[in-house]
């Protein structure tokens, strides 16, 4: 017998709550470090190095990392590496932007993420979901909400706005590449993907450090940040990746997207209390509009995916019946 629905709902709620809290802690923790150690590439490189060590250990001691994947040089360089590079650049820019914008405004700008991913998929010829009036209207609602939030920001910094925009674009193409390049070749979890691309990303990021942060790194004097702080940050960041995989496994990727809404609200409250960044009425209205658009978009894509799956199943049934009839005639 399966678990009672109420127990499953409670279990899912626990996983989602843990992800929201852990994600918020990691964001605040990263901002705290960058305020004292403003080297986003170095911080991201540490995250990738820690992820490399952690996934190697998990691959040898657990079944969480799928080592049965038929990995070859062609698959690695045409699929895994591009996804990893986009992911790495997205992380670097997402960390860098905290030096320019408030946490609350950054969360509002991130609401444009589903729209960016949709446009990235369409630009690569991936029609999932298919263009429709409902999809386009929902996209417009999210864009309008983010625009209203931007107009209401009291501490608007153009450089930070552009950095966050670039981070969203890299994240969008990472999602699109993952769907396009890996969808037909291998269905890998995020943890397995991390196992394969984290080492390469750590090496590439190290090159970025040599090009952009080496001099600053030589003279950096982190205030109140020792090895244990960086170790704790690495553990929490990797734990967030693990939590994301668990939430998707126990619920769905749609639920993970929707969980970002209460997380954004929590971070906005923390930003107001800890950093005295005020929330204007225009920002609140824009955030609500973008949040409502994100909620509807997630439910819409879930519905369209379920409908497409049902159509494929019906098509398979018709083919199966046709084959049976042909065999009977023979």
N, C-alpha and C positions, 0 to 999 in steps of 0.2 A: 504493500500500500504506500502511496505517496504521502508527503507531508501535508498537513492541513493548510488550506489557503491562507488562513490568518497567521500561521507560523511562518510561511514563506514571505508574506508581506512584511512581517516584523523583522525577519532576517534581512530582507532587501533594504528596509529602512535603516537598519543598523549599519550596513555596508555604505549606504549613501551618506549617512551622517558622518561616518568616519572619513570618507573621501572629502566632504565639504570642509570639515575641521582641519584635516591634514593639508589640504590644498591651500587653505587660508593661512595656516601656520608657515608653510613653505614660502609663500609670497611675502608675508611680513618679515620672515627671517632673511630672505634674499635682499629685501629693501634695507633692512638693518645693517647687513654686511656691506652692501654697496655704498651706503652713506659713510662708512668708515674705510672702505676698500673699493674705490670706484673703478674696478677693472672687470667689466662684464665678461670679456672673452676668457680671462683667467678663471673666473668663477664657473663658467659653463664648461671649460676644459676639465676642471676638477670633477664636475658632475658626470661627465662622460667617462673619465678615468675610473671613478668610483663605480659607475654602472658596468663598466667592463669587468672589473674585479668581481663584483657581486653576481653578475649573470654567469660568469665562468664557474663560480662556486656552486650556484644553483644548478647549472647544467650537469655538474658532476655528482651532486648529492640529492637532487630531487627530479621529478618529472615535469616541473613547471615550464622548463625550456624544451621546446620540441627539437631534438637533435636528429629526428628521422627525415627532416627536410632534405630533398635532393639538391644541395647547394653546389654550384659549379661557378667558375670564373665569369661566364657570360651572364648568369642570373645575378651574380653579386654586383658586377659593374654596371649592368643596365637597369637593375631594379633596386637592390638593397642600398647601394651607395648613393644614388640620387635622392632617395627618400631620406637617408641619414643626413645628407648635407643640408637639405631644406629644413629638416628638424633642428639641426645644430644652429644654423643661421637664425632660425626663428627664436630659439632659446637665447642666443646672444643678444639679439635686438630686444627681446622681451625683458631681459634683465637690464639692459642699457637704458630703456625708457624710464625706469624708476628714478633716474637722476634728473629727469626733466618734468615729469607730470605726477599728479597725485594718484594714489592707488584707486580712488573712487572713479576718477575720470578715465583711467586706463581700463577699468572693468567695463565702463560704458562703451568705450571704443571697441572692446573685444566682442561686443554684441554683433558687430558686422561680420564676424567670423563665418557663420553659416552661409551668408550671401557670397563672401569671397570664395569659399569652397565650391559653391554652386557654379559661380562664373568660371572658376579654374577648371572644373570638370567639363563644362560646356565648351571651353576653349580647346580642350584636348579631345573633343568629340565624344565625351561620355554623357549620354542623355539619361542621367539618373539623379534626380527625377526628370521626367520629360518636361520641356517647356510648356507652360499652360498659363491661362489667365490668373488662376488662383496662386500659382507659384510667383508670377511676376508682381501681383498685388502685394503678396506677403513680403517679397524682397523690398518693394518700395516703402512699406510700412517700417521695416527695420532700418533702412537707410534714413528715412525721415526722422525716426527716433534718435539715431546717433547724431544726425545733423543738429537737432534741437539741443541735445546734450552738449555738443561742442560750442554752440552759440551761448549757452548758459554758463560755460566754464569761466571762472574769474581769473584763473592763473593759466591761461592758454599759452603754450609755448610751441611755436611752429615746428621747431626741430624735433621735439618730443612727439608731436602729432605725426610727422612724417616717418619717424623711426617706428612708431607703433603700427602705422599703415604698412610699412615694409615687413614687419614681423607677421602681421595678419596674412599678407600675400604669400610669404614663404610657408607659413602654416597651411594655407589653403592648397598650395601646390604639393606640399608634402602629403596631404590627405588625398588629393587627386591622383598623384603618382602611385600612392599605395594602392588605391582602388584600380587604377589602370594597369600598372605593371605587375602587381602581385595577384590581382583578382583571378586571372586565368592561369596562374602558374603555381601558386601555393598560398593556402590560407593560413597565415601565421598570426599568432597573437602579438600584441605590442611588446610583451616581454621577450619573445623570440626574436622579433625585429631588433630590439635593443641589443640582444646578445650578438647579432651579426654586424650591426653598423656602429655600435658604440666605440670599438677599438679604432676604426678608421676615422671617426669623427674626432676622437681624442688627438690623433696624429695631425689631422687637418687643422684643428683648433690651435694646436701647438705652433703650427706654421703662422697662423694669424697672430699669435702672441709675439712671435719674432718680428713680424711686420709692423704691428700697431701698438703693442703694449710693453715691449721689452724694456725700454728706458724708464717708463713709469713703474714697472714692476721692480726694477733695480732700486729705485728710490722710495718705493712705497713703505710706509710705516703704519700698518694696520693698528688702529687705536682700540685696545681691549679685545683683539681677536687673536686667539692662539690656535694651535693644531686641533685641540679638542672641539673648538667652535666649528672649524671646517669639517671635522669628522662627523659631528652631529648634523650639520647641514647636508652633507653627502648622504647620510643614512636616511634623513627625512625626505630628501628629494627622490631617492630611489624608492623609498616606501610609497611615495605618491604614485610613481609609475606602477608599482605592484597593486596599489589600491584601485587605480583606474582599470587595470586588467580584470580585477576581481568584480568590480561593479558591472562591467560590461558582460562578464561571464554569468553573474547572478541575475542580471536584469537585461539591459540592452544598451547599445550606444546612444539611442535616443534618450533614455533615462539619464545617462551621463551628461548629455547636452543640456537637458532640462535642469539638472542639478546645479549647473553653472549659474542659474538665476538666483537661488537663495544664497549661493556662495558670494555672488557679486554684492548682494544686499549686506551680507555680513561684513565684507571687506570695506564697504562704504561706511558702515557704522564705526568700524575700527579706525578708519582714516579720519573720520570726524572727531572721534574721542582722543586718539593718540597723537595725531598730527595737526589738529585744529584746522582741517581743510573744510570750509563750509560747503553745504549742498544747497544750491539755489533752486528755486521753484521750477525754473525752466529745465534744469538738469533732471530734477525728479520726474517731470512730465515726460521728457525725452527718454529717460531710462525705462519708465513704465511702458511707453509706446514700443520701444525696441524689445523689451522683455516679452510683451504680449505677442509681438511679431515672431520672436524666436520660438515661443511656446507653440504657436499655431503652425509654424514651419516644421517643427519637429514632429508634431502629430500628423501633419499633412504628408511628410515623407514616409512616416511609418505606415500610414494608410495606403499610400501608393505602392510601397514595397510589398505589402501584404497582398494587394490586388494583383500585382505583377506575378508574385509567387503562385497565387491561385490560378491565374491564366496559364502559367507554365505547366502546372500539375494537370489541368484539364487537357492541355495539348498532349502531354505525355500519355494520358489515359486514352485519348483518341487514337494515337499511334499504336498503343498496345492492343487496343481492340481491333484495329485494322490489321495488325500482324496476325492476331488470332483467327480472324475471318479468312485471311489469305491461306493460313495453314489448313483450315477446315475444308476450303475449296479444293486444295491440292489432294 
